[in-house]
Amino acid sequence: MIKAIIFDMDDTLYKEYDFVFGGFKAVSLYFSKKYNLSENDVYKKILDIFYREGRGKIFNRIIDIYNLQEDINTLIDKYRFYKPQIELYDDAIEILKWCKENNIRTGIITDGMSAVQWSKIKALKLEEMVDKIIVTDDFGREFWKPHTRAYKEMIKHFEIDGEEAIYVGDNPNKDFIGAKKVGFNTIRIIREYGDHMGVKSKYSDVDKVIYSLKEIMLKEEMTK
């Protein structure tokens, strides 16, 4: 019997691109104010680079395009530490409410810089909706997924066995490795948007693949 459902956060409970694009806008606003550039033009250039080349060197490229002497770390901080305007997916709200109504405990295990992840958590108001939240960076970078520590912490907190929990995530390269090692059932969510939606991995062996978190509500999933 399933007693707890533990979720990844980015691209599982909300669309991470909303956070990413908000960060791009924060950087564009910074350029606009400091260098008297068009905020809209900078933002369009950032998006163009993003869609053509990915996230890796966006700010370096923008500095080169405008021929500016700018500290790249300042831009990274503007991107990371703005106040995010993000919302949970509708099916995320539904599943969290459903879990509460059915006495199923809920948790989150999320990687990423601690301050950034907690900023997202507060923006999404997840502390009001979820029983236990672990940002793995609070333990140290070496404890990010796929390390088993966070999964074991969930087992200890909820006083359950691994097989009495489900872990739901989107990234097959890391989300399910540690979960399986401690006996969790595993579910991969594939959404329309997200960096890992089309990823195929040698670690992608999961118990179930879903396309909406509402699929977890099916009784046969809870009693398998």
C-alpha positions, 0 to 999 in steps of 0.5 A: 500500500502506498503511504507517501508520494515524493515529487521532483519539483522542476518540470514535474510540479511547474514549468521550469521554463517560466522560471528561466524566462523570468530570469532572462527578463531580469537580466534584460531589465538590468541591461536596460537600466545600466546601459540604456538599451531596449529591454525588449531587444535584449530579451529577444536576443537572449531568447534567440540564443537560447533557442539556437544554442541552449542556456550554456553561454547565453550571457557571454554571447550577449556581452559580446553582441553589445561589446560590453565590459560586464561581470558574468557573475553579476548576470548569473546572480540577476538570473538566479535571484530575482523574485520568480512569478511561477505557478504550479501546474493544474494537475500538480495542485490536483494531485497534492489536494488528492493526496491530502484527502486520501491521507497519503503523505507528500514530499519533494526532493529537488536539486539546485542551488539552495537559495534559488530552489527555496525561492521557487518553493516559496513562490509556489507556496509549496510549504503550505501544501507538502509535508516534507521538502528536501533541497539536496543542496542543503546537505551539500553538492555531493548529495544531489540526486542520484545520491540516496541520502534524500530518499532515505531521509524521506523514509525516516521522516515518514516512518515507512518502507521504501516500497510504500513510497512513489517517487515522481520525476522527469529526468531519467539520468538522475531522478530514479537511480537513488529512488530505486536503490532504496526500494521506491516505486518510480513514475516518470512524468513526460510533459509538453515542455522541459529539458528532459522530456525527450531524454532516453537513458540507460537509467530510464527503467521506471515502473510507469510513465505518465503524461499527467499527474492525475494518472496517479489518482487511479486506484490501481496505482495506489494498491499495486 
